[in-house]
């Protein structure tokens, strides 16, 4: 039976840290610095799926755009353009653009105008 650590010092110092952010599974570098190609363009069918979600958000409505076939730097620019177009806040998490509020139709039109294939997903 393993002996139980009696103090934080016995655990090796670091207990929890959010310093480094998300990492590439292959090279271990942060996704922004990844050069191995793993974090470049996400694999998929090339169709952006726009859906409205409320689950796990305290009843607040969020519109998500997933499956955008762009590298991370262009995806970040697109998220900024979409947030500005809707006039709301949002985030980019794991390649999924989240826009606060119900903006499905507006985002569909904007993505089509940008030259991306987009369709409404969900109910």
C-alpha positions in Angstrom: 0.0 0.0 0.0 1.3 3.4 -1.0 2.2 5.9 1.7 -0.1 9.0 1.8 1.6 12.4 1.3 1.2 14.5 4.4 1.9 18.0 3.0 2.0 20.0 -0.2 5.8 20.0 -0.2 5.7 16.2 -0.4 3.6 16.4 -3.6 6.5 18.1 -5.4 5.4 21.8 -5.1 3.1 22.2 -8.1 -0.5 21.1 -7.4 -2.4 22.8 -10.2 -1.5 25.3 -12.9 -3.3 27.0 -15.8 -0.1 28.7 -17.0 0.5 26.8 -20.2 -3.0 26.5 -21.7 -3.8 23.8 -24.3 -1.1 21.7 -25.7 -0.5 19.7 -29.0 -0.8 16.0 -28.2 2.2 15.2 -30.5 4.9 17.8 -29.7 3.7 19.0 -26.3 4.1 22.7 -27.2 1.2 25.1 -26.7 -1.2 25.1 -29.7 -0.1 28.6 -30.7 3.5 27.5 -31.0 2.9 24.0 -32.6 4.9 23.4 -35.7 4.2 19.7 -36.2 1.0 20.3 -38.2 -1.3 18.6 -35.7 -2.9 21.9 -34.6 -3.2 23.4 -38.1 -6.4 22.8 -40.1 -9.0 20.6 -38.3 -10.1 17.4 -40.1 -13.7 17.3 -41.2 -16.0 17.6 -44.2 -15.4 21.4 -44.7 -18.9 22.4 -43.7 -19.4 24.9 -40.9 -22.2 23.9 -38.6 -24.0 26.7 -36.8 -26.2 25.8 -33.8 -27.9 27.3 -30.8 -27.0 25.9 -27.4 -28.1 26.5 -23.8 -26.9 23.3 -22.0 -24.4 23.8 -19.3 -24.5 27.6 -19.5 -26.9 28.5 -16.8 -29.8 28.9 -19.2 -27.9 31.5 -21.3 -28.1 31.0 -25.1 -24.9 30.7 -27.1 -24.5 30.2 -30.8 -21.7 27.9 -31.8 -19.9 27.5 -35.1 -17.9 24.3 -35.5 -16.1 22.6 -38.3 -14.6 25.7 -39.8 -11.8 24.6 -42.2 -9.3 27.3 -41.3 -5.9 27.4 -39.5 -5.9 28.7 -36.0 -4.8 32.3 -36.8 -7.5 32.8 -39.5 -10.1 31.1 -37.2 -9.3 33.7 -34.5 -9.7 36.5 -37.1 -13.0 35.0 -38.3 -14.3 34.8 -34.6 -13.4 38.5 -34.2 -15.3 39.4 -37.4 -18.4 37.4 -36.4 -18.5 38.8 -32.8 -18.2 42.4 -34.2 -21.0 41.6 -36.8 -23.3 40.3 -34.1 -22.4 43.1 -31.7 -21.8 40.7 -28.8 -19.0 38.9 -27.0 -17.8 35.4 -27.5 -14.9 33.0 -27.4 -12.9 30.6 -29.4 -12.5 27.3 -27.6 -10.9 24.1 -29.2 -11.7 25.3 -32.7 -15.3 26.1 -31.9 -16.4 29.7 -32.1 -18.9 30.7 -29.4 -21.0 33.8 -29.9 -23.3 35.1 -27.0 -27.0 35.1 -27.8 -29.1 33.6 -30.6 -27.6 34.7 -33.9 -28.0 31.5 -36.0 -29.5 33.2 -39.1 -27.1 36.2 -39.0 -24.1 33.9 -38.7 -25.2 31.6 -41.5 -25.5 34.6 -43.8 -22.1 36.0 -42.8 -20.3 32.7 -43.2 -21.8 32.3 -46.7 -20.7 35.9 -47.5 -17.2 34.9 -46.4 -17.2 32.1 -49.0 -17.5 29.2 -46.5 -20.0 26.4 -46.7 -22.4 26.6 -43.8 -25.5 24.9 -42.6 -27.8 25.0 -39.6 -27.4 22.1 -37.2 -29.4 21.0 -34.3 -33.1 21.6 -33.6 
